[in-house]
């Protein structure tokens, strides 16, 4: 399930001072596995001083670019992002899982859809993949991008976005909102808040005509934008999120319900199906399903362990579990029984989960 492949680094380019675009090439045996959908991400694995580190980075290439590329912004204290920005070079090998993630949408080549995207900082990475693919493969589609940054010098892919504006003139609208750099239009200065969105929707963006909205950035910004979109008529099903955390958040505390449930019975029996094989393990109820699997030498997939990336997604077949945090699954996925195993704690004495569905 959590199979990793070697990818050869064929190019490393700076996009801003502290961010790089890395071009990767899978071997012939893995080419099919790395066919991606616009907006998906790769999970990388590397040892640093004897400790395995896994990090997820979004694909920034469009489907028609003919390459596999990820954008990696350096994070203070981040082992992998610092390595990628300071040491990674052409010819090196990186190890990664095949593309994953649901921050995407099926293409409709004959439809005349209107897309709206909000990106904050490095949250532009998956949005750029979506934008390029949609404009190329849906010739009647229109796309509006609201891109928030601290200042002009922190805008990732600035030149590429300008080139796309010229290539798709009349179909692509880009609004830069800069926190520290003043602009001619006052509305475009400051942070993207719920109130600022309301003003944008009143004067610049007709939300009533939007078919799909994508939001990728810090959680507070995303929640404010989502509230504004819903207040102006968009349904939750029309809004897609991708939380772009600058660091790896710690494990969320368990909820009161789960904590109480664990007092009655300290142990639970967990049946785990992975790669067509099923194994039964025993674990304490205050241990997440993912941690229980890893403790029993099961190679369960994971990356962030914070409920952000959805790499550890699996389905509950029997029994019940409660998630302490969920920043990745859609409501319809949860209603169908899917969980993030890194954040899921058993509520019943037995539980069956399937990573293959």
N, C-alpha and C positions, 0 to 999 in steps of 0.2 A: 504493500500500500504506500509506504513512505519511501519509494525508490528514488534515489538520487542519480543524476547523470553528470558526467564531466562535460563542461562547455569551454571551448577555447575563446579567449579574449582576442578579438581581431582589431579593436579600436578603442581608444579611451580619449574622450574630448571634454574639455571644460565648457560648461554652459554659462556659469557664473563663477566667481572666485572660489566658492566652497561647494560646488556641485559638479558632477561629471556624468556624461552619458557613456555607458559601456555597451559596446557591440559584441555579441556573443554568437558562437557557431557550434551547434550540437554536432556530434559525430553522425555518420550515415545511419547507424542503428537507432538513433534517438530523434531523427529529424521529424518523424510523424508525431512523436510524443510532445514536441515543442511547438506544434501548430497552435496558435493562440486565438482567443477572441479579444476584440478591442476592449481595453479596460482591465484586463487580468494582470496578475502579478506572478513573480517567481520567488520561491523561498530558497535562500542560499544557506549552505552549511560550511563552516570553517572552524578549525581549532586555533585558539589563541592561548598560548602558554598552557597547553594541555587541557583546556576547557572548550567544549563544543559550543559554538554560538550559531544560532539560526536567526536570520533576518529576512524580511520580505520587502521586495522593491517592485514597483509597478512598471509594466512594459509601457514605453512611450512611443513605440513605433506603430504606424498604421498597418492594416492588413496588406496593403499594396506597396509598402516600402521595401519588401524583399529582404528585410533583416530582422534580427531579434535584438532589441535594445532596451535597457533599463536606465532610469535616471536615479542617481544616488546623491543625496545632499548630505554633507558632513554634519554630524551631530556632535556637540561637545561631549567628550567622554565616550563616544560611540566607537567600539572596537572595529566593527565591520565597515562602517561608513568612513572612518578615518583611514583604514587600510585602503579602501577603494579610491579615495581621493588623493592619497599621498604616495602609495606604493604600487598599486596595480598597474601593469604594463601589458602591452601587446605581446601575445605568446603565452601569457599565464593561463592557468586552468582554474575555473571556478566550478564548484559542485552545487547543483540545484535540482529541485523537484520540478516536474512539468508545470505549465501554467495552471493557475487556479483562480477562483474568485467569481462573484456574481455581479460585480459592478459593471454591467454591460447590458445590452439589449439586442434582440434579434433585428437584423437589418430588413428593411422594406424597400427594395429598389424602385418600386413603382409608386410609392406613397409620397405625398408632399407634406412631410412632417416638420414641425417646428421644435427645435431643441433649445434648451436653456441649461447652461452649466455655470456653477460657481466653484472656483478653485482658490485655495489659500496657500501661498508659498509653494512648497514642493508638491502640494496636492494637484498641481497642474499635470503631473506625469501621466496618470491614467486618463485624465480628461483629454489630453493631447492625442492619445491613441484613439479615443472615441471620436473626437472632432475630425481628425484626418480621415478616418475610415468612413464615417457617415457622409462627409462632403464628397468623397470620391465614389462611394457606392450607392448613394441615394441622390441622384442628380437634381431632384426637385426639393430637397430638404434645405431648410435654413437653420443657422446655428448662431446663438448669442452666447458669448463667453464673458462672464464677469470675473476678473482675475485680481485678487487682493494680494498686495505685497507691502513690505515696509517702505521701500523706495525703489527708484528706477534701477539701481545697481543690483537689486536682489531678484529681478524678474528672470526666472528660468525660461529658456527657449524664446527669448524676446524677438530675435531676428527671425526665427522660424515661424513664429506667430504672425509677424508682419508680412512675411512671404506668403503665408496662407491667405491673409486678408486680400492681398493683390491677386492671388490665383483664383480665389472664389469671391471676387468683388460682387457685392450685392447680396451674397448668401451668408457671409460671415461677418458678424458684428462683434467687436471686442471693446469692452469697457474696463480700463485699468483703474483700480481704486488703490491709492497709495496712502499709507498711514502717516509718513513723515514728510513726503515731498508735496508741496502745494501744487495744485493744478488750476487751470483756467476755470473749470467748472467746480464750484465748491463742493457739490455733492460727491465728486469723485475723490475727495480727500478725507482721510480718516479710516476708521475700521468699518467692516461690513457687518452691521447690526440689523436686528429685526426692523428697527425704525428706518434705517437707511434703505433697506429693501423696499419698504412701503413707499418711500419717495421715488425710488427707481421704477417701481411698478406703476406709479402714477404718471411719471413724466417721460420715461425712456423705454420701458419694456411692457408689452401687452401680454400679461400672463394668461388672459382668457384664450389666447391662441396657441399656448404651449401644449405640446403632446407629451413630452418627457423632460424631466429635469434631473440633472446630476449634480451632486454636491460632494466635494472632497476637500477636507481641511480640518482644522482643529475642532473638537467637539462643540464648544460653546458657539462658535460661528455657525456650524452646520445646523444646530438646533434652532437658532434664531432665524436663519434663512428658511428652514422647513416650516416654521410657524407662520412666517410671512407668506410663503407660497400657499399654504393651506387656507390662510385667511383670505387670500385672493382667488380661491376657487379650485386649486389643484387638489386632486385626491391623493391619499398616501401612496396608492399604487402607481402614481405617475412620478414619484420622487424616489431617486436611488441615492444611497449614501455610501461613502467610503471614508472611514475615519483614518486620517493620516497623522498618526502620533509621531512626534519628533523623537520620543524615547520609547522605551518599553515599560509600560505601566506595570506596577506590581499586581499581584493577585488580589482581586476584590474580596472583601469580607463576605462571608456567607450570610444569607438572610436569616431572620429570626425563625422563619418556618423551617428551613433546612436544619438549623441548629437544634431546634426542639425535637425534630424527627429523629435526629441521631442519638438522642439520649436514651430512647427506649431500646434500641438494639444497636450495639456498637459495630457490628459487622454486617456486610452485605455480600451476596454472591452475584458476581458480574459475569455474564456470558458475552464474549466479544467475538464478533465475526470480522475477519480481515483477510483479504486476498483469498476468499473462498473457504478459509479454515476457521473453525470455531473453537475457542478455548474458554474454560471456566476458571475464574480466579476469585479469591476472597480479599476483601479490603475493608478498611474502616470507613464509616459513612462520612467522616469529616475530611476524606481524601477525594480529590476530584477523580473522575473516571479516567482522564488522561494520565494522571500521576500514578493511579493504580495499575494501568496498563504498562507504563514504562518501568515501574518497580518490579513487574513480573516478566521483564525482558521481551515485551511485545513492542514491535517497531511501529508504534502508532504515529501518524503524521501530526506534526505541530510546528509552530513557528514562534508566535509572540507570547503565548501562554497568558494573554490578557483579554481575550474575547474580542479582539480587533480584526484578525485577518481571515478567519473561517477555515484555515488549513486543517483544523482538528474536527471538522464537522462530521457528525455521524447521526444515525437515526435510532430512536428508542423503539424497539419492537414490542417489548413487554416490560411492565413496571413503570416507575415514575422517577424523574430526576428534576432538579431545580437549578437553574443557572443563576449564579451570583452576578454576572454581567453579560451583556450581549450588545456588541457594537457592530455585528456583522450579518446576522441572519435577518431576513425579511419576516414580517408577521406571518405570511402564508407558509413559510418554511417551518416556523415554530409550531403552527397549528397542525402541520403534517407529522410532527414528532421529531423534527431535527433539533439537535443541540450542538453547542460548542463544548466538546468534552473537557477542555481545559477549565471551563467554568461551571461544569455540571456535577452536582453531588446527588447521590442516590437518596430517594425518599422511601424506598421500599426495600424489603429484605432480600429480594432478588430483582435483577434488572438485566434485560437483554438489549445490546446495542449492536448496530451493524455499520461498519465503515464503508462497505461496498455499495451502499445505495445512494 
